[in-house]
């Protein structure tokens, strides 16, 4: 982890070297060269952000290396609440069952743009920042999605009033959208660890950002039928350019995550370009109920992996699950079966299941098991499987060796 900025250290050290003998100077230079070389840098990764932080580059390079040997297990909102509890320090339904935290923690920013203290599911943003830091310190990966409210109607993300064109340059809500992105940048900019954060020497936590997800479906205002492919691409590119170049965020990896698709052409219809996407994602909830569905998901993962690898990128099952996990063997018979057995599909780097809600109006809306759930024993087998990684089995993802 970055403790100090080496370039600043070297500059500050120069005047003091002036008084040293040649031998002393040579020794110092050798020492400095040794220090500088002690952290290897990944080869050219062609990331969306060439100026990404060392930890962000290391994360990407390490995930790339893990591909095919392992898949990381992820869970949305894991530390915030579970099926029967909320806000209990250190608690997680996943950890209750297997004794380890997920290797990927998913979080949700919907309503941040409105200045609310909590997101659309009642998770307080200040708490969320704390949990994101805990997850990072546990060595896990952090990913963020954003169910943005509809800027035209004032409705939520599921209000499909046409809005994308209004966010683009020259559009009626362009200034509003920039303000919304400012709230995002403030939030992400705060995600830093390190004792010297107050000196501006903190380590920004790398985040996989998944904007405007599931756009091959028509349920969100940025989805199919509510914006043209060109409008969608323009919105994506503006978002990246603004966050990276105007707001100076260098701890983001960008994941493109369509929902169901039936061809490469459909997957790529709204793809904003190689310069704007780091991770090829896929969200799938429908498939993992039957053997045919498992085969279909494998086939789609193969496509996603092949498209990603052809561009030197990585792939992930960015959201999945079966609400209530009604199938006791779902973890090994469905989820693992869809991924591990196929030589191409197994090269996805992570699979994340959705949240374990405990809202009165959403009974059974959970995607991971909890203590006593009928699928818990099978989830333990899933955890024990050598191909599946949880937080306790991860190599240091944030350092490149
Ligand atoms: C959905 C559901 C909703 C939730 C939203 C954002 O899939 O879980 O209840 O508000 O995700 O987290």
Boltz pocket constraint, residues with backbone or C-beta under 6 A from the ligand:
constraints:
  - pocket:
      binder: B
      contacts: [[A, 108], [A, 110], [A, 120], [A, 121], [A, 147], [A, 354], [A, 355]]
      max_distance: 6.0
